[in-house]
Amino acid sequence: MKINYCEQLSKEWFDLCAGSIGGTRFGSVMSGRKNRLIYDLINEQLDGYLEPDEYVSDDMLFGTENEPIARQLYSELSGIDFKQVGMIQSEQSAIHHASPDGLCEATGDVLEIKCTQNGAIHLQRFAEGVESSYMPQIVNYFTVSDEVKRVHWVSYCPSRPERPLIYFTFTRESIVKDGRATNTIQGLVEDAQIDIAKIEAEMIEIKNKFIF
């Protein structure tokens, strides 16, 4: 597992994200709706950096302030020593990474935290599970490294003291919905690895033609 310990949202972190597919962009890979993805990636590679988005909403600030609390609480609850890291970089592809909210390298456990001020959202997650919009982010962790064994997805809502932590654990054998069909996470991983390899090859071809 190739780990970078830079601070997330720092200049170094943004520079490493430039021209690379992370959890947010991975949804485009899984859906097949790549749109301008390849050209955005090439453009960032040519620039050599990714311009930080300086906008910070109240929800984003709440998440930044509460994530360390949630990580500590879940580490104590699970007995897993999750450490803060910058990103995991793929050893198979130069354009693929993931930025976990916590990592236990020894056991291959990854932590993804969602902090919310909205008790209704927290209750819905308790009753219905993880929102489908977050599934690509979960699958991305397994796709980046074969050493990732489990992804722990945690919702933290301090305004619901009855149950401030809600958590779900995913493995490669977990069954998830893929559109109208169902698939294992490992099945989605294998498809995504093929797609990323194709994207990388196409990027190299287009960039070489553009430059030379």
TIGUTI-355371 format. One record per atom (N, C-alpha, C): x, y, z; residue number from 1; atom name. Coordinates in steps of 0.001 Angstrom, whole numbers, padded with zeros to 6 digits. Atoms other than C-alpha are relative to their C-alpha. Layout:
# TIGUTI-355371
REC       u       v       w resi name
REC       X       Y       Z  NUM   CA
...
# end
This chain:
# TIGUTI-355371
REC       u       v       w resi name
REC  000841 -001181  000000    1    N
REC  000000  000000  000000    1   CA
REC  000890  001250  000000    1    C
REC -000805 -001217  000131    2    N
REC  001498  003330 -001092    2   CA
REC -000725  001141  000701    2    C
REC  000672 -000992 -000837    3    N
REC  000646  005919  001571    3   CA
REC  000763  001311 -000019    3    C
REC -000588 -001323 -000119    4    N
REC  001274  009660  001537    4   CA
REC -000601  000667  001237    4    C
REC  000452 -000555 -001268    5    N
REC  001079  011410  004900    5   CA
REC -000156  001525 -000029    5    C
REC  000213 -001443  000086    6    N
REC  000579  014951  003595    6   CA
REC -001337  000366  000651    6    C
REC  001254 -000461 -000596    7    N
REC -002170  017046  005183    7   CA
REC -001051  000176 -001085    7    C
REC  001073 -000161  000984    8    N
REC -005464  016793  003314    8   CA
REC -000396  001465 -000121    8    C
REC  000375 -001367  000367    9    N
REC -006509  020033  001590    9   CA
REC  001182  000972  000044    9    C
REC -001198 -000837  000080   10    N
REC -002915  021325  001784   10   CA
REC  000405  000151 -001465   10    C
REC -000465 -000183  001372   11    N
REC -001111  022561 -001335   11   CA
REC  000606 -001296 -000537   11    C
REC -000604  001264  000430   12    N
REC  000878  019312 -001465   12   CA
REC -001068 -001013 -000375   12    C
REC  001090  000945  000263   13    N
REC -002344  017300 -001327   13   CA
REC -000686  000337 -001323   13    C
REC  000635 -000407  001255   14    N
REC -003978  019325 -004121   14   CA
REC  000903 -000296 -001194   14    C
REC -000938  000281  001100   15    N
REC -000843  018965 -006259   15   CA
REC  000008 -001489 -000343   15    C
REC  000031  001441  000231   16    N
REC -000959  015182 -005812   16   CA
REC -001312 -000438 -000640   16    C
REC  001306  000328  000578   17    N
REC -004656  015156 -006759   17   CA
REC -000098  000408 -001469   17    C
REC  000065 -000508  001374   18    N
REC -003936  016982 -010026   18   CA
REC  000195 -001138 -001008   18    C
REC -000103  001028  001026   19    N
REC -004548  014694 -013003   19   CA
REC -000240 -001400  000511   19    C
REC  000206  001311 -000615   20    N
REC -005685  011867 -010753   20   CA
REC -001470 -000199  000353   20    C
REC  001381  000364 -000331   21    N
REC -008989  010065 -010127   21   CA
REC -000088 -000389  001466   21    C
REC  000244  000310 -001400   22    N
REC -010102  010137 -006493   22   CA
REC -001436 -000442  000208   22    C
REC  001333  000498 -000323   23    N
REC -013311  009229 -004715   23   CA
REC -001121  000751 -000685   23    C
REC  001051 -000798  000627   24    N
REC -015340  012101 -006155   24   CA
REC -000133 -000314 -001481   24    C
REC  000021  000263  001442   25    N
REC -014375  011428 -009767   25   CA
REC -000281 -001458 -000321   25    C
REC  000168  001429  000247   26    N
REC -014644  007672 -009358   26   CA
REC -001421 -000339 -000406   26    C
REC  001384  000220  000390   27    N
REC -018408  007938 -009719   27   CA
REC -000181  000066 -001502   27    C
REC  000068 -000104  001463   28    N
REC -017910  008991 -013346   28   CA
REC  000553 -001262 -000657   28    C
REC -000579  001235  000531   29    N
REC -015745  005917 -013938   29   CA
REC -001009 -001140  000098   29    C
REC  000947  001087 -000207   30    N
REC -018348  003547 -012469   30   CA
REC -001245  000133 -000871   30    C
REC  001237 -000211  000753   31    N
REC -021302  005131 -014268   31   CA
REC  000216 -000040 -001506   31    C
REC -000285 -000063  001436   32    N
REC -019550  005346 -017631   32   CA
REC -000255  001373 -000585   32    C
REC  000255 -001365  000471   33    N
REC -020559  009023 -017868   33   CA
REC  001237  000855  000262   33    C
REC -001289 -000646 -000251   34    N
REC -017009  010312 -018176   34   CA
REC  000016  001450 -000468   34    C
REC  000108 -001372  000472   35    N
REC -018009  013488 -020049   35   CA
REC  001378  000575 -000349   35    C
REC -001259 -000661  000301   36    N
REC -014935  015742 -019937   36   CA
REC  001121 -000469  000919   36    C
REC -000944  000461 -001011   37    N
REC -013069  013693 -017320   37   CA
REC  001424 -000103 -000538   37    C
REC -001341  000208  000548   38    N
REC -010130  012721 -019544   38   CA
REC  000696  001328 -000279   38    C
REC -000602 -001276  000360   39    N
REC -009588  016278 -020708   39   CA
REC  000311  000842  001230   39    C
REC -000307 -000675 -001261   40    N
REC -009803  017697 -017198   40   CA
REC  001285 -000567  000605   40    C
REC -001192  000645 -000568   41    N
REC -007181  015176 -016064   41   CA
REC  001262  000412 -000757   41    C
REC -001163 -000399  000810   42    N
REC -004831  015978 -018958   42   CA
REC  000353  001458  000261   42    C
REC -000228 -001422 -000239   43    N
REC -005261  019712 -018408   43   CA
REC  000709  000230  001332   43    C
REC -000630 -000128 -001311   44    N
REC -004334  019345 -014734   44   CA
REC  001438 -000513 -000031   44    C
REC -001365  000516  000124   45    N
REC -001291  017239 -015613   45   CA
REC  000909  001003 -000688   45    C
REC -000794 -000997  000722   46    N
REC -000092  019885 -018057   46   CA
REC  000267  001226  000876   46    C
REC -000190 -001118 -000926   47    N
REC -000628  022621 -015452   47   CA
REC  000969 -000371  001120   47    C
REC -000856  000460 -001089   48    N
REC  001111  020528 -012801   48   CA
REC -000569  000257  001380   48    C
REC  000627 -000261 -001292   49    N
REC -001307  021537 -010079   49   CA
REC -001516  000022 -000167   49    C
REC  001459 -000098 -000031   50    N
REC -004964  021586 -009075   50   CA
REC -000364  001204  000851   50    C
REC  000362 -001227 -000719   51    N
REC -006448  024931 -008089   51   CA
REC -000948 -000341  001152   51    C
REC  000872  000295 -001144   52    N
REC -007906  024635 -004551   52   CA
REC -001301  000784 -000080   52    C
REC  001281 -000676 -000119   53    N
REC -011559  025453 -004086   53   CA
REC -000060  000628  001394   53    C
REC -000087 -000692 -001281   54    N
REC -011498  028097 -001363   54   CA
REC -001359  000157  000690   54    C
REC  001325 -000124 -000606   55    N
REC -015246  027998 -000741   55   CA
REC -000176 -001041  001108   55    C
REC  000248  000894 -001136   56    N
REC -016094  026505  002655   56   CA
REC -001405  000276  000525   56    C
REC  001364 -000145 -000497   57    N
REC -019763  025950  003521   57   CA
REC -000038 -000307  001499   57    C
REC  000162  000303 -001427   58    N
REC -021089  025626  007071   58   CA
REC  000104 -001506  000245   58    C
REC -000061  001461 -000142   59    N
REC -021478  021867  006540   59   CA
REC  001436 -000506 -000126   59    C
REC -001397  000400  000174   60    N
REC -017884  021553  005309   60   CA
REC  000811  000349  001239   60    C
REC -000704 -000419 -001214   61    N
REC -016595  023501  008315   61   CA
REC -000361 -000905  001165   61    C
REC  000456  000906 -001058   62    N
REC -018697  021346  010643   62   CA
REC  000711 -001346 -000118   62    C
REC -000670  001272  000217   63    N
REC -017200  018234  009067   63   CA
REC  001470  000046  000380   63    C
REC -001424 -000153 -000313   64    N
REC -013622  019496  009364   64   CA
REC  000234  000035  001508   64    C
REC -000164 -000151 -001448   65    N
REC -014099  020384  013035   65   CA
REC -000341 -001282  000765   65    C
REC  000490  001167 -000741   66    N
REC -015868  017161  014014   66   CA
REC  000610 -001328 -000436   66    C
REC -000585  001252  000476   67    N
REC -014015  014555  011951   67   CA
REC  000984 -000611  000996   67    C
REC -000922  000607 -000977   68    N
REC -011180  014117  014536   68   CA
REC -000729 -000616  001193   68    C
REC  000782  000544 -001122   69    N
REC -013789  013592  017264   69   CA
REC -000618 -001338 -000386   69    C
REC  000632  001234  000478   70    N
REC -015626  010979  015201   70   CA
REC  001035 -001102 -000175   70    C
REC -001054  001008  000199   71    N
REC -012363  009212  014317   71   CA
REC  000432 -000596  001336   71    C
REC -000407  000483 -001317   72    N
REC -011345  008980  017977   72   CA
REC -001081 -000885  000625   72    C
REC  001097  000774 -000565   73    N
REC -014782  007765  019073   73   CA
REC -000118 -001369 -000667   73    C
REC  000150  001283  000686   74    N
REC -014923  005081  016387   74   CA
REC  001213 -000894  000231   74    C
REC -001190  000795 -000312   75    N
REC -011337  003981  017060   75   CA
REC -000180 -000694  001343   75    C
REC  000236  000587 -001331   76    N
REC -012288  003440  020709   76   CA
REC -001080 -001071 -000062   76    C
REC  001105  000946  000093   77    N
REC -015525  001679  019773   77   CA
REC  000409 -001286 -000720   77    C
REC -000359  001152  000830   78    N
REC -014018 -000611  017136   78   CA
REC  001246 -000728  000492   78    C
REC -001268  000591 -000429   79    N
REC -010682 -001224  018837   79   CA
REC  001061  000039 -001085   79    C
REC -000944 -000129  001113   80    N
REC -008937 -000321  015562   80   CA
REC  000686  001352  000101   80    C
REC -000773 -001237 -000142   81    N
REC -006167  002274  015717   81   CA
REC  000092  000704 -001356   81    C
REC  000019 -000726  001270   82    N
REC -007089  004528  012800   82   CA
REC  000891  001243  000087   82    C
REC -000884 -001149  000072   83    N
REC -004397  007057  011860   83   CA
REC -000440  000915 -001140   83    C
REC  000315 -000968  001048   84    N
REC -004884  010228  009825   84   CA
REC  001097 -000033 -001055   84    C
REC -000956  000001  001107   85    N
REC -003230  010101  006395   85   CA
REC -000493  000956 -001081   85    C
REC  000388 -000882  001097   86    N
REC -003220  012256  003277   86   CA
REC -000731 -000730 -001094   86    C
REC  000632  000784  001058   87    N
REC -003957  009690  000622   87   CA
REC  000674 -001343 -000176   87    C
REC -000546  001267  000482   88    N
REC -003470  006167 -000653   88   CA
REC  000126  000135 -001509   88    C
REC -000218 -000088  001437   89    N
REC -001943  006101 -004125   89   CA
REC  000120 -001397 -000600   89    C
REC -000005  001297  000656   90    N
REC -002432  003229 -006522   90   CA
REC  001408 -000376 -000451   90    C
REC -001275  000506  000504   91    N
REC  000576  001077 -007339   91   CA
REC -000141 -000546 -001416   91    C
REC  000247  000499  001354   92    N
REC -001062 -000061 -010587   92   CA
REC -000210  001132 -000998   92    C
REC  000324 -001099  000899   93    N
REC -002065  003316 -012014   93   CA
REC  000540  001313  000558   93    C
REC -000546 -001300 -000410   94    N
REC -000416  006744 -011920   94   CA
REC -001087  001061  000131   94    C
REC  001070 -001000 -000018   95    N
REC -003823  008464 -012136   95   CA
REC -001128 -000391  000958   95    C
REC  001056  000510 -000881   96    N
REC -005663  006888 -009204   96   CA
REC  000427  000106  001462   96    C
REC -000288 -000128 -001427   97    N
REC -005835  007652 -005489   97   CA
REC -001293 -000012  000812   97    C
REC  001129 -000132 -000923   98    N
REC -008114  007705 -002438   98   CA
REC  000488  000755  001226   98    C
REC -000364 -000797 -001177   99    N
REC -008154  010037  000570   99   CA
REC -000880 -000408  001182   99    C
REC  000827  000479 -001122  100    N
REC -009420  008160  003649  100   CA
REC  000029  000956  001182  100    C
REC  000054 -000787 -001225  101    N
REC -010430  009783  006907  101   CA
REC  000719 -000702  001143  101    C
REC -000780  000745 -000975  102    N
REC -008510  007116  008778  102   CA
REC  000481 -001290 -000634  102    C
REC -000573  001219  000575  103    N
REC -006311  004112  008015  103   CA
REC  000737 -000782  001068  103    C
REC -000820  000916 -000794  104    N
REC -004978  001103  009890  104   CA
REC  000725 -000893 -000999  104    C
REC -000754  000693  001043  105    N
REC -002276 -000128  007547  105   CA
REC  000211 -001472  000337  105    C
REC -000314  001374 -000413  106    N
REC -001537 -003276  009574  106   CA
REC -001118 -000977 -000322  106    C
REC  001140  000890  000211  107    N
REC -005046 -004685  009117  107   CA
REC -000746  000266 -001306  107    C
REC  000681 -000327  001255  108    N
REC -006114 -003009  005856  108   CA
REC -001377  000587  000209  108    C
REC  001286 -000628 -000296  109    N
REC -008983 -001120  007511  109   CA
REC  000038  001480 -000368  109    C
REC  000122 -001393  000432  110    N
REC -010083  002208  005976  110   CA
REC -001243  000600  000646  110    C
REC  001108 -000695 -000655  111    N
REC -012342  004777  007644  111   CA
REC -000479  001160 -000873  111    C
REC  000636 -001102  000716  112    N
REC -014763  007096  005814  112   CA
REC -001056  000600  000923  112    C
REC  000877 -000670 -000970  113    N
REC -016532  009651  008037  113   CA
REC -000866  001050 -000696  113    C
REC  000911 -001049  000435  114    N
REC -019582  011757  007235  114   CA
REC -000609  000634  001247  114    C
REC  000552 -000722 -001143  115    N
REC -020408  014376  009867  115   CA
REC -001203  000815 -000462  115    C
REC  001196 -000738  000374  116    N
REC -023867  015882  009793  116   CA
REC -000607  000699  001210  116    C
REC  000734 -000724 -001031  117    N
REC -025764  018484  011785  117   CA
REC -001486 -000338 -000049  117    C
REC  001405  000290  000258  118    N
REC -029048  017123  010434  118   CA
REC -000381 -001366  000594  118    C
REC  000390  001251 -000652  119    N
REC -030587  014554  012760  119   CA
REC -000842 -000901 -000870  119    C
REC  000843  000804  000881  120    N
REC -033083  013427  010104  120   CA
REC  000848 -000825 -000964  120    C
REC -000909  000737  000892  121    N
REC -030259  012468  007719  121   CA
REC  000642 -001157  000759  121    C
REC -000631  001026 -000844  122    N
REC -028566  010558  010535  122   CA
REC -000966 -001154  000260  122    C
REC  001019  001022 -000245  123    N
REC -031802  008708  011347  123   CA
REC -000290 -000815 -001249  123    C
REC  000230  000712  001254  124    N
REC -032345  007843  007686  124   CA
REC  001129 -000988 -000278  124    C
REC -001138  000906  000194  125    N
REC -028860  006366  007491  125   CA
REC -000111 -001217  000923  125    C
REC  000184  001106 -000936  126    N
REC -029629  004271  010572  126   CA
REC -001018 -001001 -000536  126    C
REC  001096  000861  000458  127    N
REC -032835  002925  009016  127   CA
REC  000252 -000611 -001366  127    C
REC -000104  000419  001395  128    N
REC -031846  002654  005353  128   CA
REC  001421 -000317 -000464  128    C
REC -001376  000274  000390  129    N
REC -028044  002409  005299  129   CA
REC  000639  001164 -000732  129    C
REC -000789 -001025  000691  130    N
REC -025471  004340  003300  130   CA
REC -000712  000438 -001268  130    C
REC  000597 -000507  001229  131    N
REC -026815  006605  000558  131   CA
REC  000759 -000536 -001214  131    C
REC -000608  000577  001203  132    N
REC -026190  005180 -002916  132   CA
REC  001040  000932 -000610  132    C
REC -000948 -000961  000580  133    N
REC -024351  008370 -003886  133   CA
REC  001403 -000151  000575  133    C
REC -001313  000189 -000618  134    N
REC -021519  007382 -001528  134   CA
REC  000646 -001337 -000360  134    C
REC -000560  001315  000311  135    N
REC -021043  003859 -002887  135   CA
REC  001255  000066 -000878  135    C
REC -001243 -000075  000780  136    N
REC -018486  004875 -005573  136   CA
REC  001221  000315  000860  136    C
REC -001099 -000335 -000895  137    N
REC -016335  006381 -002816  137   CA
REC  000482 -001239  000749  137    C
REC -000348  001231 -000714  138    N
REC -016446  003071 -000942  138   CA
REC  000725 -000977 -000931  138    C
REC -000620  000913  000970  139    N
REC -015671  000981 -004022  139   CA
REC  001391  000485 -000390  139    C
REC -001286 -000565  000400  140    N
REC -012813  003345 -004860  140   CA
REC  001137 -000465  000902  140    C
REC -001062  000429 -000922  141    N
REC -010872  002371 -001738  141   CA
REC  000510 -001395 -000346  141    C
REC -000401  001370  000343  142    N
REC -010877 -001299 -002705  142   CA
REC  000716 -000050 -001352  142    C
REC -000595 -000011  001333  143    N
REC -009935 -000416 -006283  143   CA
REC  001432  000532  000027  143    C
REC -001331 -000610 -000082  144    N
REC -006910  001678 -005286  144   CA
REC  001059 -001001  000457  144    C
REC -001000  000920 -000544  145    N
REC -005200 -001083 -003307  145   CA
REC -000608 -001342  000376  145    C
REC  000437  001339 -000379  146    N
REC -005570 -004838 -002941  146   CA
REC  000168 -000240  001504  146    C
REC -000242  000160 -001434  147    N
REC -004381 -004379  000650  147   CA
REC -001138  000557  000852  147    C
REC  001182 -000466 -000740  148    N
REC -007638 -002645  001627  148   CA
REC -000948 -001184  000181  148    C
REC  000826  001171 -000315  149    N
REC -009689 -005356  003360  149   CA
REC -001414  000365  000432  149    C
REC  001300 -000436 -000495  150    N
REC -012532 -003415  004990  150   CA
REC -000094  001523 -000070  150    C
REC  000277 -001434 -000053  151    N
REC -014096  000027  004648  151   CA
REC -001084  000221  001058  151    C
REC  000936 -000331 -001073  152    N
REC -015806  001393  007750  152   CA
REC -000600  001363 -000318  152    C
REC  000699 -001246  000352  153    N
REC -018400  004029  006828  153   CA
REC -000763  000468  001224  153    C
REC  000535 -000495 -001272  154    N
REC -019374  006200  009788  154   CA
REC -000739  001312 -000208  154    C
REC  000736 -001250 -000069  155    N
REC -022060  008850  010213  155   CA
REC  000075  000493  001443  155    C
REC -000127 -000577 -001342  156    N
REC -021446  011188  013163  156   CA
REC -000911  001212  000109  156    C
REC  000954 -001093 -000205  157    N
REC -024214  013460  014457  157   CA
REC -000079  000289  001507  157    C
REC -000008 -000283 -001444  158    N
REC -023486  014977  017904  158   CA
REC -001325  000545  000519  158    C
REC  001301 -000509 -000438  159    N
REC -026948  016546  017964  159   CA
REC -000999 -001114  000285  159    C
REC  000823  001157 -000353  160    N
REC -028397  013019  018327  160   CA
REC  000783 -000838  001013  160    C
REC -000815  000658 -001026  161    N
REC -026735  011991  021621  161   CA
REC -000444 -001423  000330  161    C
REC  000470  001364 -000247  162    N
REC -028904  008845  021811  162   CA
REC  000864 -001025 -000743  162    C
REC -000835  000876  000830  163    N
REC -026741  007341  019038  163   CA
REC  000800  000890 -000956  163    C
REC -000740 -000943  000841  164    N
REC -024156  009843  017729  164   CA
REC  000785 -000658 -001140  164    C
REC -000729  000733  001042  165    N
REC -022328  007176  015716  165   CA
REC -000875 -001082 -000619  165    C
REC  000610  001099  000756  166    N
REC -023885  004996  013026  166   CA
REC  001077 -000506 -000941  166    C
REC -001122  000501  000795  167    N
REC -021527  002694  011177  167   CA
REC -000374 -001280 -000746  167    C
REC  000189  001167  000858  168    N
REC -021455  000086  008424  168   CA
REC  001380 -000442 -000482  168    C
REC -001287  000527  000451  169    N
REC -018580 -002180  007389  169   CA
REC -000184 -000758 -001318  169    C
REC  000058  000623  001320  170    N
REC -017976 -003250  003784  170   CA
REC  001278 -000784 -000262  170    C
REC -001132  000793  000470  171    N
REC -015734 -005983  002398  171   CA
REC -000161 -000220 -001497  171    C
REC  000081  000267  001438  172    N
REC -015019 -007126 -001133  172   CA
REC -001150 -000946 -000342  172    C
REC  001094  000938  000229  173    N
REC -017739 -009756 -000726  173   CA
REC -001372  000649  000195  173    C
REC  001281 -000684 -000234  174    N
REC -020426 -007191  000169  174   CA
REC -000765  000160 -001306  174    C
REC  000869 -000144  001161  175    N
REC -023373 -007071 -002216  175   CA
REC -000549  001428 -000020  175    C
REC  000515 -001365  000130  176    N
REC -024306 -003604 -003496  176   CA
REC -000788  000105 -001299  176    C
REC  000770 -000249  001209  177    N
REC -026718 -002232 -006054  177   CA
REC  000853  000744 -001019  177    C
REC -000702 -000633  001110  178    N
REC -025176 -001344 -009404  178   CA
REC -001054  000331 -001052  178    C
REC  001135 -000304  000853  179    N
REC -027970  000497 -011167  179   CA
REC -001174 -000853  000440  179    C
REC  001126  000875 -000331  180    N
REC -030868 -001954 -011332  180   CA
REC  000457 -001397  000406  180    C
REC -000534  001328 -000305  181    N
REC -028616 -004987 -010902  181   CA
REC  000727  000023  001344  181    C
REC -000811  000095 -001206  182    N
REC -026659 -006226 -007900  182   CA
REC  001339 -000616 -000370  182    C
REC -001334  000500  000283  183    N
REC -022986 -007021 -007771  183   CA
REC  000776 -000027  001301  183    C
REC -000899 -000089 -001146  184    N
REC -020231 -007713 -005279  184   CA
REC  000907  001208 -000217  184    C
REC -000948 -001110  000131  185    N
REC -017842 -004873 -004537  185   CA
REC  001196 -000437 -000829  185    C
REC -001153  000470  000774  186    N
REC -015030 -007021 -005962  186   CA
REC -000320 -000012 -001488  186    C
REC  000374 -000032  001411  187    N
REC -016956 -007359 -009227  187   CA
REC  000073  001405 -000570  187    C
REC -000078 -001395  000428  188    N
REC -017270 -003576 -009437  188   CA
REC  001450  000466 -000076  188    C
REC -001422 -000352 -000008  189    N
REC -013575 -003231 -008579  189   CA
REC  000687 -000472 -001283  189    C
REC -000646  000554  001198  190    N
REC -012511 -005484 -011438  190   CA
REC -000401  000781 -001251  190    C
REC  000454 -000803  001143  191    N
REC -014647 -003542 -013930  191   CA
REC  000663  001374  000008  191    C
REC -000558 -001342 -000108  192    N
REC -013335 -000204 -012635  192   CA
REC  001492  000009 -000323  192    C
REC -001437  000063  000302  193    N
REC -009688 -001285 -012852  193   CA
REC  000250 -000054 -001502  193    C
REC -000109  000044  001457  194    N
REC -010181 -002095 -016528  194   CA
REC -000279  001379 -000596  194    C
REC  000366 -001328  000506  195    N
REC -011867  001278 -017123  195   CA
REC  001107  001019  000262  195    C
REC -001063 -000948 -000333  196    N
REC -009105  003209 -015344  196   CA
REC  001224 -000222 -000884  196    C
REC -001123  000293  000896  197    N
REC -006443  001436 -017395  197   CA
REC -000255  000558 -001399  197    C
REC  000361 -000544  001315  198    N
REC -008299  002436 -020566  198   CA
REC  000108  001530 -000009  198    C
REC -000072 -001459 -000109  199    N
REC -008600  006048 -019394  199   CA
REC  001455  000459 -000003  199    C
REC -001417 -000378 -000075  200    N
REC -004896  006193 -018580  200   CA
REC  000680 -000119 -001363  200    C
REC -000584  000195  001326  201    N
REC -003934  004796 -021985  201   CA
REC -000468  001082 -000974  201    C
REC  000535 -001040  000891  202    N
REC -006219  007251 -023782  202   CA
REC  000588  001364  000336  202    C
REC -000617 -001267 -000406  203    N
REC -004816  010155 -021760  203   CA
REC  001404  000138 -000567  203    C
REC -001370 -000029  000514  204    N
REC -001263  009253 -022754  204   CA
REC  000004  000258 -001503  204    C
REC  000075 -000161  001453  205    N
REC -002236  009003 -026421  205   CA
REC -000377  001431 -000380  205    C
REC  000458 -001347  000324  206    N
REC -004102  012317 -026494  206   CA
REC  001048  001041  000386  206    C
REC -000981 -000964 -000465  207    N
REC -001479  014177 -024471  207   CA
REC  001238  000016 -000895  207    C
REC -001180  000066  000881  208    N
REC  001376  012942 -026672  208   CA
REC -000286  000649 -001349  208    C
REC  000365 -000611  001271  209    N
REC -000460  013971 -029820  209   CA
REC -000108  001525  000131  209    C
REC  000176 -001432 -000232  210    N
REC -001267  017369 -028327  210   CA
REC  001351  000718  000133  210    C
REC -001296 -000633 -000271  211    N
REC  002296  018099 -027207  211   CA
REC  000941 -000107 -001202  211    C
REC -000989  000248  001046  212    N
REC  004226  016579 -030067  212   CA
REC -000605  000074 -001400  212    C
# end
